[in-house]
Amino acid sequence: MKLVFDKADLVKSVGIAMKAVSGKTTMPILECILIDASSNVIKFTSNDMELGIETIVTGMILERGIVALDAKIFSEIVRKLPDNQVTIETDENLVTTITCEKAKFNIPGQSGEDFSYLPILETSDCVSISQFTLKELIRQTIFSIAANENNKLMTGELFEIKDNTLRVVSLDGHRIAIRRIELKDSYPDRKVVVPGKTLNEISKILSGEMDDQIDIYFSENHIMFKFDDTTVVSRLIDGEYFRIDQMLSSDYETKVTINKKEFLSCIDRATLLVKEGDKKPIIIDIQDGAMELQINSAMGSMKEEIDINKEGKDIMIGFNPKFLIDALRVIDDEEISIYLVNPKAPCFIRNEEESYIYLILPVNFNSVR
């Protein structure tokens, strides 16, 4: 095998493939990137058995062939080569020579026969949306998935299609994030739970351009994303997702309309007095025309007042400030509406169309009024 690449193309493609290389495995082949130039195109493939990526690479095939290279070493070499043409050549023993200007590396390769190719999905279901839209859907929900794997379903996001609507949901037991968009066409109803890791990695690869499309395919156990010259296949998380509609309520006793940037800046300032890992609530005291935010910690205390529009009852309620910050950071509206029932019930931040809903559970606090 003998291939020639422009370094920039090589670095980009290796970076994409690295996102599905297994970090912990007893199968050394899964720590490799497969370079397949056995046909008219060059493909890089990686697969950790949960997530698989195949990307077509721009380059010249001087001699066809196939080899699996240790991904970490290959990636480090490629990244640090001079900015010029790179030649990759293998001999009959799969020893691979990587040459660029005066730099020359020899590394052992492995046979591609043992490599796990991406599963072939038998499906005709395909949903097309813009890369920008998918990137935004992930950005505006992914922070609400659970970090630990005590409940596997909470480490993923629900993708639910009903007619011409796609709803993406994440939750971690303390909050729920929901984004909803209208699709151009109607599709069969679907409910799948996609691993958060998959969505995080895809988000890093997507161009984020409105004009660039991504096609999403579903099968019983897998989801496939096709965009640009890249295919990403991921296992789905098994199980029945939580019945979140039962947790959503349109009832409220208090509605607050507030400038988002002002509210976020105020909470940000308050957290200066909270050490990492401290669970100090921010206490929100809502009365006619004003909202007072206060926080008390071992490092000091802070009070600040913000002008608001209020409908309904006065209320004093406490929240984990991080949960408020996470939600506010991903909302693009200048003004937001917050709906509250009582100090023990969740609050909802949502817009009129309910294209986004953020539910946050309150926390207990000592009354300081």
N, C-alpha and C positions, 0 to 999 in steps of 0.2 A: 504494500500500500504506500502511495506517495501522494500527499495533498499539500496545496499551497493556500495560505489564508492571508488576508490583511489582518494585522494584529487587533485592530478595533473590532472587527466582526467576530474574531475568535474570542476575545474577552467577553463581549456581550453574550454570545451563545453559551460559553462555559458558565457564566454567571446565572443564566436561566436554568441550565441543567443542574447546577449545584443545589438548587432549592429542593430537589427530590432525592438527594443522596442520603443514604442512611448513616446516622451518626453512631447508633448502637446496634450492632448486628453480629451474629455468629457466622454470617455468610459473607466472606471477603468480596465476592463479586458485586454485592450491593453497595460496596464502598467505591465502586467504579463508575465512570462515565463511559458508555459504549459509543465508540466512533464507528459509524456504519457508512462506508463508501462503496458498498457492493453493487449499487445501482447507479443511476445518473445524478443522484443528489447525495449530499453529505448530511447525515442526521446524527445529532447527539441525543442519547437517551439515558435517563437515570430513573431508578425505581426503588423505593424503599418498602414496597408491597402494600403501602397505604396510599401513597401518592406517587404518580408516575408522570414524567415530562419527556416529550419528544420535540425537538426543535430542529428546523432545517437551517443549515449554516451556509453562508455565502463563501465559496472557495472553489479552487480548481482541483479536479481529480486527474492526476497524471498516471497513477496506477490504482486500480480498485482494490478494496480490501476491507477488513473489519478487525477491530481490536478494542479491548476494554482496558482503560487506564485508571490507576488510583486517582480518584477525583481531587483529593486534597493536594497531592503533589502536582498534578497536572495544572490545577487552577493557580497554584502559587507560582509555578514556572511561567505560565502564560502571562500572568499579571505583571511580572517583573521583567519581561523581555523588552528590548528596545522597540520603539514605535516604527515597525517596518514589516516587511513580508516575513511570514513564519512558514517553515516547511516541516511537515510531520511525515516521517517515513518509518515503516516497520520492515524487519527482515523475516526470514522463515521461522525464527525462534520467537517472534513477536517482540523482540527488543525494539523499542521505539526511540527514534532519534528526533529531537526537536531542535531546529536550527533557526537562528535569527541573527543576521549580521555575523559577528564573530563569536556569538554565544552558541554553545552546542551542549545539549543534555541527552544522555542515554538513560532511559528508564524501562523497567520490565513491563511488558503488557500481558494480558490474559486473553484466552480464547473467548470469543463472543458467544460460543455455543451454550454456555451455562447461564447466560444473562437472561433475566426475566423481562421480556418485552411487555409493552403496555397491553392490557386486555382489549380485545376487539368487542365493542359494544354493538349489540343487535338492537337498534332502536331507530325509529323514524321521528320520534319527538325531538323538535329543535326549537328553542326560543332564542330569538335574536334581539340583543339590546346593544347600546353603545358602550364602548369600554369606559367612557367617562361615567356613565350611569352606574355600572357595576362597581367601579372603584369607589364612587360616592356611597352606594348602598353598604358596602363593606365598612368604609370609614365611619359611617354614622351609626353602626350597630355593633361592631366587633369588640368594642371595649366592655360590653356587658356579658361576654361569655365567662364561664368559670375558669379559673386558672388551674385548679387541681382536677384530678380525674375521678373523684369520689362518685360523681354522677356523670357518666360519659355523655349523656344527652346535653348537659349544660356546657360541654366543651365545644359544641357545634352550634350552627345556626339553622333555623327552620327556613326553608325556601318553599313557599306555598303559592301555587298558581290556581286561580279560580277565574274562569272565563278570560277576561283581558287584564287581569290584575295580578301582579307579583308582590307578595308580602314577604319581607325578611324579618325574622324575629330572633332575638338573643336574650338570655336571662341567666342570672347567677344566684338567684335566691333572695337577693336584696333589691333588685331592680330589673326592669324589662325595657328593651329598646326595640322599637318597631318602625320600619320604613315601608312605605307602600308606593308603588308606581303603576301607572297604566301602561299596558303593552300595546303595540300597534295592531295586533291580531288577538283573536280568542284561541285558547289552547285547552286541551283536556285537563281536568283537575289533577293536581299533583301535590304531594307533601313529602319532602325529603329533608333529612338533617345532614348538613354538609360540615365536615370537621373545620374548626376554626383555623387550624394550621394550614389547611388547603387554601382557605380564603385569604389568609395573611400573605401566603407566598404568591398567590395569583395577583393580589393587589400590588405587589412590588414589581411585577413584570408588565402589567397593563400600561398602555401608553397614556391613558386618561384623556384621549382626544374624543370629542363628540362625534367626529366623522368616522372613527375606527369602530368597526363592529366586532362583537364577540358572539359566537353561537354556543348555546348551552344544550347538551343532550343528556337525557335521563335513561337509565336502565334500572332494573330491580335493585342492584347492589352498588351501582356506580353512577357518578356524574362526570361528564366530559365537557371541557371548555376548549373551544377552537378559536384561535385569533392569530392574526399576522401569520407567521410561519411556525406557530407553536401549538401543541396539543397537550392538555393537562387532563389526566384521568385520576379520579380519587374515589376511594371506597366511601360509601355513605355510612353514617352511624345508625345501627339498628335500634329499633324501639319506637314506641308511640310517644310523640312529643307532648309536652304539657298543654292542658286545655286553657290557653291563655285568655280566650274570650270570656271565660268565667271571672277572670281577674280584672277585666276592663269594665269600668262603669262610667256612665255619662252624668251621674248624680254629683252635685257639689253644693257646698254651703258657702264657699268663698271663691271668688275668681279674681285673680290679680293680673293686670297687664303692666308690663315693665320693660324698660330698655335692656336688651340682652347684654350688651357690652358693659353697661354700667353695673349690672347685677353680677356678671362674671368677674369683673375687676375687683369688686368689693369682696367677693368670696376669696379670690386669689390673695388679696391683702390680708384677710383674716387668717389664712393658713400659714402665714409667716410665723405665727406664734404656736404652731403645732409641729411637734417633732415627728419624723418619719415613724410610722407604726403606732403613734398615739391615736386613740379613738375618741377625740374630742369633738362633740357635735357643734355645728353652727346653729345658733338659736335664732329663729326668725319670728319677729313680733309684728303682726300685720294689724294696723288700725287705719282709720279713714285717711286716705291720701298719702300715707307713709308706711314704709317697711323699715323696721330697725333690725340690723343684723348684729349679733354679738357672739363673742367667743371668749372663753376663760380657760387658761391653761397655766401650767407651772411657769411658763416663760412670760406670762403677762395676760392682759385682757384688751379687747378691742370692741368698739361700738361704732356703727356707722348707719346713717339714715339715707334711704333712697325714696324719691318720689314715685308714687305708683297710682294707677287707677284701680279702685277696689269695688267689687260688687259683693254684697252679702255680709256675713258676720266677721267680727274680729277673730283672730286666731293666733296662738303662739305654738310653734312647732319646731322640732329639732331634726337635723339631717346630718349624715356623714358628708362633709363638704366636698370630698373627692367625687362622690356620686353626682352631685350637682354640677361640678366643674366638667366632668367627663361628658355629660349630656349637653351642657351649654356650649362647649367648644365646637360641637359638630352641627349645631343649628345655625343656619345661615340667615335667618330672619332678623331684622333689626329690633322688632318688638316681639315679645313672646307672651303667651297666656298660661298661667299656672292655675290649676283647679284643685281645691282642697275640700275635705269633708270635716275632719276633726284631727286632733294631735296624734291619734293612734292609726289613722287610715292613710294609705298611700296617697301621694300627690301625683298629679298628671301634668306634664308639660306637653301641649299638643296644639296644632294649628286647626283652623276651621275645617279644612278638607281632610284632616287626620292622615295626611301623607307621612307625618311623623308623630309618634306617641312615645313619650318616655315616662315610665312609671317608677317612682322611687319610694321605698319604704322609709317612714320616719324612724328616729331613734329616741329613746327616753333621755330626759335631761332634768336637772333640778331647776325649778321655776325661779326666775330672777326678777320678775316684774315687780 
